[in-house]
């Protein structure tokens, strides 16, 4: 069985001249207008939108054909995502978006070994041929080198403007071999106190979870709290440049912790035979959380937790090791008894207890087992028959 490893590497357009910046700005404005226009059709099907609007779009917008098609596809993606969160009757007010180029409209090469050996050539409107931009990279430059050597393919890029600077998101992909059927399912629960909790369930003994492991969220939580107060203090003193430095420092430190945590989770999974990692699909967790009346302080804390970034790191590192990642519906994973399936909301208590069978269990570990059992039940592994506490529970602090 094969899967596709997808990841993104970000580069920065280095010191472009005014003419090139004007060309990018002009095409971005037209591209955003084109996406907005496509969105007015409330598109859910790329084929139908193409039939209804594509020829009109070519007459209406002065853009390269590939960008008009890209805007069409992006409009469908935006609308379907928006509809899923907000509902069909809500209006979309698109302020900005990235400009996507596919393989037909860009070329990326490395020339020499100077300060800016990486060059991106874009097909922009009003230009004869392609316009060249030097690109510089910070982290993950080794992945760009691997892509240039053919280990990854670059199917598309996204041009993004942020605070007057232009950035390039390179979308890399490659095929990886996967086991046809797993022998172990690793359930991963994510939360505030314990940022991640893992437990393994093996095919031969599905009712006896193996080796639970906890990763504390204290360090990330303390880091976020510390820098929040520093930023607030600097904001009162009106020091925007200092705030920018603090934000960058926080981002780098958080990334270091998340990489370390994701490495630990993948290493935990790797000790088992033919593992698959099971994660909750938290795509819309922040939108759902905002609907609840939690208070300003709790909302800030929960919205600042980088669950999605951790998910991306786990998936990238796992797929690189040939470990597939599956996503399950998060409904009731924290409320359900993993022994008998009874639903009980224990609020913010650290232990889960079941009023039906009497089970008392660490709430995060209980959730991890439930997440794993969503996969094992679909594979036909055993039933709910009084699993024991994991035979080894260790705490790993990042």
N, C-alpha and C positions, 0 to 999 in steps of 0.2 A: 504494500500500500504506500502511496506517495501523498505528501502534503506540500503546501507552498509556504515557505518562510518569507514573510514580508516585513520590511523595516524601512525606516526613514532616516536619512542623513541630511543635516541642514548645513548649507554653505552660505556665505555672504558675498554679494556683488561688491567687488573691491574698486573703489574710487572711479566710478563711471563718469564720463564727461557729460556736460549738460544736454547735448543732443540725444544721447542714449537714454538719459533719465526722462527727457520729455517724451521720447517714443514709448517707453515703458508706461509712464503715467497716462498717456493718451490711450493706449490700448487697454490698460486696466479700467479706466473710466468707461470705455465703450463695452468692455467685457461685462462689467457689473450691470450696466444698463441692459445688456442683452439677456443676462440671467434673470433680472427683474421682469423683463418683458415675457420671457418664457414662463416664469412663475405665475403670471396672470392667467395662464391656461389651466392652473391647478393640475400639473402633470403627474401622473402615476405610472405612465408607460412611455418609455423612450420611443418605441415604434409609433405610437399614436401621436406623440408630440412632434416627431419628425414629419409625419404625414400632414398634420394640421398647420405647422408653423415654420418649418425649416426654410422653405422657398421664400416666404415673406421675410424671414430674418436676414437672408442674404441680401435682399433689396434694402432692408431698413438699416443695417449696421455695416459700417466700413471696417470690417475685420477680415483676416484671413479665414478661409473656409474651415480649416482645422479648428480655429478658435471658436467659430460659431457652433460647430458640432460639439466642442468641449463644453461650451456654455449650456447647450441643450442638455447634455448628460448631467452636468452639475445641478441644473435646475430640478431635474427629476430626483436626484439624490437629496437635495435640500428639502424639497416639498414632502417626500415620503418620510423623511426623518422628522420634519416639523409636524406632519399630520399624526404621526405615531405618538408624539408627546402632547401636542396641544389640541388635536381633534380637527375634523374636517371644516368646521365653521369659522375657525380662527384665521385672521389675516396675517400674512407674512410681510414684515417690514425689513427688507434686506439692506443693511447699511454698507457692507463691504464683503468681499470674499477673495479667495486666492484665484489666480489665473493659471489654469492647467494647460500644459503643452504635452501632446503625446509624441510618439516616436517620429511621426511625419514632420513635426514642426520644431524639433530641436536636435542639436548634435553636441555631445560632450566629449572633449579630448584633453589629453595631457601633452604639453609641448615643452621639452627641456626640463631643467631643474632649478629655475630661477625663483624669485619671490612669488610669482603668480604663474605656476606652470599649468594650472587647470583653467580651461576656457569653455564657456557655454555659448553656443551659437543658436540664436532664436529667429524664427520667422515672424517678423512684425509687419503690421500694415504700413504702407507708404515707403517701405524700404526695398531696395533692389538686392536680392539675395538675403543672406542672414546677417544679423547684427551680433558681433562678438562681445562677450563680457568676461572679464577675469573673475574667478571665484576663489575665495579662501575658505579654509575649513579649520575648525577647532577640534572638538572631540570626534571620535569615530572616523578619522580620516583614513584609517587602515581599511575600512569597509569600502570606501571609494576606490582605493587601490585594487581591492579584490574585484570590484565591479569592472574596472578597466581591464583586469586580467581575464575577465569572462566568468568569474565565479558567481556573480550576480548579474541579472539583467535589469536595465533601467527602462521600464515601460513608459513612465511619465514623470513629469516634474511639476511642481506648483511654485509659481512666483508670488511672493508675499511682500507687501510693503508695510513696514512698521516704523513709525516715528521718523519718516523721511528716508529710511534705509531700506534697501532691497535684499531679500533673502530668497534662497532657492531650497525647496524641499525635494530631495531626490528620493523617489519611491523605488526601492530595490526589492527584488524577489529572486528566489531560487527554489528548485524542487528538493525535497529531503525525503529519505526513505523512512517509513514508519512500520511498526509491527502490524500484521493483519488483525490480530485480536490481542487485547491486553491481558496480562496475568495479574496486574495490580492496579487498583484505582487509588489515586492520592487526592483526598478531599482537602481543599484549602478554604478556610474561612478568614475573612478580613474584617478588622474592627479597630476601635480606637485604643482600648487598653492593650490588647494583644493585636498588634498590627497584622499578624498572620499566624494561623494555627494549622498544622498539617497532620493528617493521619492517613495511614495506608490500609486498604482492605484487599486481601489476596484471594484469588480464585479458589484455592484449596480450602480456605477457612474463612468464608465471608462473614461469619458472625463473631469473629474475634479480631477486632481492629488491631493493627500493629503499630508499635513505636510512635506515639504522639509527640509532636514537637511544637514549641511555642516561640514566637519572636516578639519581644516586647515592643510596644509603640511609644514607650516613655521618652526615648531620645528624640524621635521625630516630633512628638507632641511638645516637648520642652523647647526644641529648636524653633518651631513655629510660633510658640507663645512669646519667646524671647524677642524674636525679630519683629513680631507684631507691635510690641510695646516700643521698641526702638524706632520703628517707622512712624508710629503715632507721635512720638516725641519730636522727631525730625520734621514731621509735617506741621506741627505747631510752630516750629522755628522757621518754616518755609525754606527748607534746604533740599530741593528736588534732586540735585546731583548726588547728595549723600544717600538719599532714599534709593536711587538707582543702584548705587554700589552695594547697599545692604541687600537689595532684592537679588542681585546677581550672586552675592555670597551665599544667601540662603538657598538659592536654586542649586548651586554647585554642591553644597553640603548635603542637601536633601537627596540629590542624585547619587552621591557617593553611598549614602545609607541604603537607598533603594536597590542599587546594584549589588551591594553586599547581601541584602536580604534575599533578592531574587536568586543570587548564586547559591545561597544556603538552601532555598526551597528546591532548586533543581538538583543539587547534590543529594538532598534527602530522597528525592524521587529516584535518583539514579542507582541507589543501593538495592532497589527491588527489580525483579525480573519483568521485562516488558511493561513498564508503567505507563499510565495515562494520567494527566493532571486534570482534575475537575475544579472549575471555578464558577462562581455565581456570575451571571450576566448583569453587571451593574451599569449598563449603558445610560439609563435614565435615573440613577439613584439621586442625583442632586436635585433634579426637578421634582421628584417625589418627596424628597426631604423638605423642600421649601414650602410645600403645601401644608405641612404640619406646623402647629403652633409650638415651637421649641424654645423661643427666646433668642435674642440677638447673639448672645455669647456662644450658645451651643451651635447655632447656625454657622457662625464664623469658624468654630473649631472643626465641624464636620465638613464644611465646604473647602477647608484648607488641606484636608487629608488627601494625599496624592494616590488614591486607589487606582485610578485609570493608568497612571504612569507605571505603578508597580505591576499591574496586569500586563502592560505592553512589554516590560522587561522580562517577566516570567515567560510569556509566550515566545518572545524572541530567543531567550537563552535555552528554553526547553526544546523548541523546534530545531535549534542548532545542534542539540545533542540527540536528535531523533526521537524525542518524547512528545507525543501529541497532546494537545490541550483541548478540552471540551468545555462547553458552557451550559449551565443549567438555569432554570427559572429559580430565582431566589425566594419565591413565596414560601413562607413558613419554615424555612431552614433553621431559624433560631427558636421557633415556637414548638416544633414537632419533637416528640419523644422518639429517639432513634430505636428504642426497644419495641414499642407497641404502636407507634404512630399517632398517639393522642396529641391534640393541640392544646398547649397551655402557654399563655403569655406571662412570663415571670418578670417583665419590666427590665429594670437595670440591675437586678440581683445577679451576682457572679455565678451562682449555681442554678442549674436547671433542675426542676423537680416535676415528676409526673404524678398527677392525682389518680391515675388509673392503675399503673403497675408499681408505683412507689420508687421508680428510678430517681436517684440524685446524681448529678453529673456536672462537671464543668461546662458552662453554657457554650463557650466557644468550641470546645472539643465535641460537644453534642452536635453543634451546627456543622462542624467539619465532617463528622460521620454521616450526617444527613445528606450533605453535598455529594459525598462519595457514593452513598446508597442510591442516589438518583441515577447514577450511571450503572452500578452493579445490578439494580433491579431491571434495567433495560436489557442487560446481558443475561438475565436469568440466573443470577448467582444467589441461591439461598433465599431465606425469608427472615422476618424479624423474630429471632429466638434468643432473647436475653444475651446479647454480646457482653463480654467482660470489659472492664476498664483496660485500656492499652497496657501491654505488659512492660512498657518502659515509657516514661514521660520525662522529657528533658526541656529545659528552658534555655533558649539561646538569645542573648541580648545583643542587638546590633548597635 
